[in-house]
Amino acid sequence: VENRLTELWSILDFLNPGFLGNRNFFQKRFAAPIEKYGDRESLNILRSLTQPFILRRLKTDKNIIQDLPDKQEMNVFCGLSAEQAELYQQLVDSSLEEIEDADGIKRRGLILTLLLRLKQLCNHPDLLDKHQDKKAMVKTENFGDRSGKLLRLEEMLEEIVDEGDRSLIFTQFSEWGKILKPYLSEKLKEEVMFLYGATPREARQEMVDRFQNEPNGPKIFILSLKAGGTGLNLTRANHVFHVDRWWNPAVENQATDRAFRIGQQRNVQVHKFVCTGTLEERINDIIESKKELAEQTVNAGEQWLTDLDTGSLRNLLLLDRDAIIDD
């Protein structure tokens, strides 16, 4: 069960048909109240019904696994540059006008496009222009200063490399990984690897082997969330960065578990980047406030945000000018 309560219904209905009612009943009685409104009474009733049939095995339970180190998660708050803030405001204003006049599938599509572009902008302004040459982008003057996230990432990686530690950097944008790889390599004077969907199978395995087994191998491994978020064992890393957020705790935890798994010898530090004063901070607040219900209340990806009315969406996207990091 990763994203929706109907997955739990499906499993139990297979094992014990009719136990939780039919699908429509379950959706109205449990899934909708819990996922959309955080109804604790419905959640407690559902837990009491299903608990006798579920044995949950947690890696953090020392009674089960005694030699797994701790995982420490922290939010890393980053301001926007003045350029990012100006583009953010322009993008929100122009897009909300278009969203206001749309409905149905078109409206949902416009919202998802806006969220995607705002996420890209929070990483770096150049990601909004897909037609620029990647090498030319990296060589532009003050490239790192134009992004609050990139400035903070550089600072943290410098300290981590000096300590001799290794890091995984997850992003959902392959274009961002293609930019980060040469930029960080030049800045830190270190080899940086990047694994994404187009990486051939042989090269993928070679990267993993080098990261895991070479004593003096690369210390920084960038991975796209979809290509590198499952099925890999990367326990040589003791730092995990989520530079842009999937807004689904189950997906992020699955990616973090590339390092936090059996074979890990050190505590794992998980750094989740959040741009202050933007939708990233507000969505992070929503997720944090529903931590206990996170797996039930947040659906896959950003789909749950498309149901917001325009007023609520405007409040979510409103830019806090005080969060800008320069004039």
Secondary structure, 3 states (H helix, E strand, C coil): CCCCHHHHHHHHHHHCCCCCCCHHHHHHHHHHHHHHHCCHHHHHHHHHHHHHHCCCCCCCCCCCCCCCCCEEEEEEEECECHHHHHHHHHHHHHHHHHHHCCCHHHHHHHHHHHHHHHHHHHHCHHHHCCCCCHHHHHHCCCCHHHCHHHHHHHHHHHHHHHCCCCEEEEECCHHHHHHHHHHHHHHHCCCEEEECCCCCHHHHHHHHHHHHHCCCCCCEEEEEHHHHCCCCCCCCCCEEEECCCCCCHHHHHHHHCCCCCCCCCCCEEEEEEEECCCHHHHHHHHHHHCHHHHHHHCCCCCHHHHHCCHHHHHHHHCCCHHHECCC
